[in-house]
Amino acid sequence: MIKIGIIGAGGISQVAHIPNFQKIDGVKVEAICDINEEKLNYVADKFNIPKKFTDWEKMVEEDMDAVVICSPNVFHAVQSIKAMENGKHVLCEKPICLTVKEAEDIFKTVEKTKKVFMGAFPRRFLGETMVLKKLVNDGFFGEIYYLKASYLRRRGIPGLGTWFTSKKLAGGGPMMDVGVHMIDMVLYIAGLTDPKIVFGATFEKFKDKAVDGGWPPAETRKGDKPTGKMEVEDLANGFVKFSNGAVLFVEASWAGNSEVGLKGSLFGTKAGAQLPDPLDNKNPVRIYTETNGVVSDIIPEIPKIDTYFEEVKHFIECIREGKQPITKKEEIIGVVKIIEGIYKSAEKNGPIIF
C-alpha cells in the first residue's frame, strides 16, 4: 500500500489528484492538509480521507510514502524539499517553483535523498504530445528551429482575490498559471532545455475590470474569503533563444480583447506541426511536410487520454518500479528559467542572459 498525503485542498486536488489516486489499486490518500478548516473538513469527508492537518510540516512527518503539493506557488519549493527530507516522494503542481535557485535546491535534495520528484505537467500525457514527441525523436521533423506557444482567455481570471491573484503567493499571473503548461509541452516535444536569452513583457490593462473566470469550480471553494484584489499581470509574453539557436515565442493571458484558446507550433527543416486546443475537434493536429516534392498536410489520428489519471499513475509507477519520472531536472529548470526570465525582463525592460 502506497500512502499519499496532499498539501492543499483546492480545486486541482479535488478535481485531478484525489479522485485519480483513489482509482489505483494499492494506493490510499491517507492525509489532507489546508489552513482553511472548512474546506479541509469538506474535502476529507467528501473523499473519505482519514487524517486532516492544518500544519503541513506536521503532515510531512507522518508515516506515509508520498506527498502531493497543491499549495500556492510560493510554497512549492520549501514544501517539496521538506517532504523529501522527511523520506517522502513528491509530485509537485506547476509551476514547480518561482526561481532557478529554488529549482536547483529542489534537485540538490533529490540527489541527497534519492526520492522521486515529479512535476505535475498533465499535457505531457496528451495524445497529441505523445504522437509528436515520437515523430521528433525519430527525426521526422528534422531540426526544430522555431516554436510558438499560446494560451489566451478573454475573461478568465482564476480565483479572483484569492492566492491566484496575489503577487506574494502566486509570483505572477497567467504566465505562471497557464503559460507554464504550454512552455513545458512544446519544449518537451522539441527536446529543448537550455534557454540563453529571454526578453519578456507584462501588461495590466484589465486590473480594474477583472472578473472571476470560474476556476477553481465554485463547489471547491468552501471557506474561501476572496479580497477581490488583482495584483498580477493579465497578459505576459516572451521571446526566448536557446543555446542551439532555436527560438520560442510564448504568450499567456487571463483577460484581453483577443482570440481565445491554446495552441502551439513547431517549425522544422523537414516538417512542421500545429497543435490546436485538444478540446477543439474541428481543428485537429496538422503536420506540414512535403511528399515526393509535393507540399502536403497530414492529419494524424490522436488517441484520447485521461491526462490527470495517466499523470498520477506514472508517479505511482515511478515509486513502485524505481523509474525516472517523465519530468527531468534539466527540463524543469529550463522552464523555470524562461518564466523567471520573462518577469525579470519585464521589470528591467531589457533582455535576461543566462
N, C-alpha and C positions, 0 to 999 in steps of 0.2 A: 504494500500500500504506500503510495506517494501522497504525503500530506502537504497541502498548499495553504499558505496564508496570503491574504490580499490586503495591501495598503491602499485605501481609497475606495469608498463605496458608491462612487458616482456612476454616471451613465455608461462609460466604457466597461466598468466592472460588471454592471447589471446586464448589459446587452451582449457583450462579447465574451468576457473571460469566465465568469462564474458558470453560466449555463453550459458552456462548451467543455470546461473541465469536468463538469458533472456527467457528461456523456461518455467519458473514457473509463473503461474498467480499471479498477485498481488505483483510482485517483480520488482523493477526498479533499474538498475545500474545508479545511479544518478551522480556519480563523479569518475574521474580517476586522479591519481597523478603520476608524474615521473619527474625527473630532466632533462631527455633527451627530449627536447621540440619537436624534430622531431618525435620521437616515440609517444610522448603524443598526438600530433595532429593527427597522423596517426590512432592511436587506437580509439580516440574519434570520428573521422569521420567514421571509419570502422564500429563501433558498435553503432553509434548514441548516444553517451554519452554527456549529455548537459553541464556538468561542468568539467573544467580542472584546475589542480593545479600543481605547481612545488614545493610547500612547503607543506609537509604532515601535519605539525602541524596546518596549517590554514584549511586544509581539514577536519581534525577530529573535528574541532569546528563548522562545518556546520550542518545544520538541516538534519540529516539522522539517520537511525536506526542501521546500522551495518557497520563494516569496515573489508575488507579482506586484509590481509597483505601478499604481494608477493614481498617484497623488499629483498635486500641482507641480509644474515643471521644475521649479526651483529646488525641490526636494529630491529629485531623481538620483542625482549623483551620491549624495550623502546616505540616502536610504539603500541604494544598491551596494555601496561599499560596506556599510554596517551589516547588511544581511549576509554578504559573503564572508565577512569576518566572523560571523556567528554560524558559519557552516552551511549556509543556505545557497541553493542555486537561485538565479534571478532571471525573471522575464520582466523587462522594463518597457513601459509605454514610451512612445515617441513624444517630443524629442528626447533623445536619451539623456541629454544634459544641455546646459546653456553655454559652456565654454570648452575649448580644446583642452585646457588644463584639467577640467573635471573629467573629460573623456580619458585622458592619459592616466589620471588617478584611478579611474574605474579599472582600466586594463592592467595597471600595476597590481591591483588587488586580485584580479583574475589570475595573473601569473603566480601570485603568492599563495592563494587559497586553492587553485586548481578547480574552482567551481564553474559550472555552466553559467555564462552570461549571454543572454539573447535580447536583442532589440525587437520590440513589437512593431513589425512592418508588414501588415497583412497583405499589402499589394504585391509583395514578392510571391505570394501564392496564387495570384490570379492566373487563369488560363492564358490570358494574353501575355503575361510576363514569362511564363514557363515556355511557351511556344517561341517567342522571340529570343529569349536567352539561349535556347538550344541552337537556334539558327546563327546567332552571334558566335557562340563557342565553336560552331562548325565552320566558321569563316564565310558564311553565306553573304554577309553584308560588306565584306572587305574591311577597310579601315574606316572606323566611325569617327568623323571629324567635327560634326555639329549636332547638337541636341537642343530640343525645346521642351519645356515642362510648364504647364499652366493649370491652375485651379482657381476659378473665378466664381464668385457669388455676387448677385446684385444686392441682396439684403439678407445676409446670413451670418450675423454675429452670434457666436455661441455663448450661452450663459452670461448675457449682458449684465455687468455689475457684479459678477462672481469672480473667482480667481482667473477665469479665462481672459478677462479684460483688465487685469491688474498687472502693471508693468513689473512690479516686485515679484509676484508669484508666477507669472507666465513667462516673463522675459521678453515677450514680443507678441504680436498678433497673428495674422493669417499665415505668415511665413513659418512661424513656429508650429502652428496648428495643422494646416493642410498642405502648405508648400513643401514641408519636410517629406510628406508621403511621395510627392511627385519627383522630388530630387532623388530620393533613395531609389525609387523604382527605375527611373531612366538610367541612373549611374550603375545600378546593379545589372541591368540588361546589357549596357555597353561595356561593363568591366572597367570603369574609370574610378580612381580612388585618390588622385593626387592633385588637388587644386593648387595653383600657384598664384593667381591674381584674381581678386574679386572686386567688382565695382557694383554698388547697390544704392537703392533709393527707397525711401518710405514716404507714405502720404497719410494725412489725417484729415480728409475732406468731408467725412461724414460723422465726425465726432459728436456734433450737436443734433444729428438726425438719426442716431443709432437706434435700431430696433432689434429685438431678440430674434435670432434665426431658427429657434426651435430645437436646438441641441444644447444640452442633453434633453431627451424626452421628458415631458412635464412630470410623468409619474416617477421619474428617477431623482427628482429634485426635493425630496422630503426634507424639510427643515432648513433649506437654503434661505439666506436673507440677503438678496442682491442689493447693492448700493446704487445701481444704475450708472455707475461711472465707467467711462470708456477711456482708458489710459494708454492704449497701444495703437499702433497704426491700423488703418483699414485696408491698405494695399502696400505691398512691398515687391520689389523686383530686383533681379541681379544678373550680372554678366560675369561668367566665370571662365578663365582659361586654365587648362590643365598642363601638366609638365610635358605631355606629348604633343601639345599644340591644339588639341581638341577644345571646343568651346561649347558652353551651355548657357542658354537664356532661360530664366525662370521667373514666373510671376504668380502671385497669390493674393487674393482679395476676399474680404468678407462683405464689402459693400462697394458699389460703384455702378455707374451707368455704362454697362458693358455686356458683351455676350457672357453666357454662364457655362459652367461645366468644367470637366477636367480633360486634359489631352496632353499627349506627348508626341515627339517626333524624333526619329533617328535619321541622320544623313550619312550614308556610307558610300565608299567608292564603287562597290558592286551592286548595292541595293539600299533602299531606304524604307522606312515604315512610319505609319501614322497610328498612334494609339488613342482612340477616342474614349469617351466615357463608357465603361463596361456595361452601364445600365441602358445605353442608347442602342437598341437593336437595329435601328435604321442607319446607323453609322458604324459599320464594322471595322475591325483592324484591316488595314490595307497595306500591302507591301508593294513598293515601286521598284521595278527592276527592268531588265532587258532580256529577251529570249530570242536567240538566233538573230540578233541585230534589230529586233523589234521592241520598242518601248512597251512594257506590259505592266498590268496591275494584277496582283494576286490577293484573293480574299481567303485567308486560311480558316479552317474550322477550329473554333476555340472551345475547349472544354469548359463547362460551367462548374465552378468550385466554390465551396463554402470556405472562404478565406480565413475567417476567425477560427473555425474549427481546425483547419489544417495548421494554422499557426500554433495553437496550443498543443495539438497532437505532436507536432515536430519538437516542441520544447520538451515534452514528456519523453519522447524517443531519445533525445539527446541525453537526458538524465539516465534513462534505463540502459542505453546501449553505449554510452560514452562517446557519442557522435559530436562532431563540431557543429555548432549552430550555423544556420544559413547566413546569419549576420556576422561578418568578420570584423576584426579590430580595425583594419585599415579602411574598410567601407564606412563604419560608424564614425570614425574620426574625420574622414573626408567630408561627410555630410555636415557634421558639427562645424568644421572649418568654414564651409560655404555659408551656413546660416549666420554664424558669428561674424564672418567677414562682411556679409550684406549689411548687418546692423551697424558695425563699426564704420564701414564705408559711408553709410548714410549720415552718420554723425559727423565725420570729418570732411565730407563732401569730396572724397578722393579715393583712389584705389587702395586696397589692402594687399600686401605682398607677403606670401608665406615663404 
